[in-house]
């Protein structure tokens, strides 16, 4: 493509994983997140067909890595973002 440096792709300026996207969306949301809300947040992502089970697994994985803290309240699991560095918990290397 004329005007672009070799190796650069204008369509993929930055790659992001689904879990990194979800974590950023949760932090931008600014409130605790349930599986249902995480599923809705993913509908606006590059992975819009991700369902409830995928959202649940991603929340669990982010909590296991320390990016989220889970609390059981009234029979429901709620996830709160932890105060970590930007890439902590996503598995992404910077």
Secondary structure, 3 states (H helix, E strand, C coil): CCCCCCCCCCCCCCCCCHHHHHHHHHHHHCCCECHHHHHHHHCCCCCCCCCHHHHHHHHHHHHHCCCEEEEEECCEEEEEECCCCCCCCCCCCC
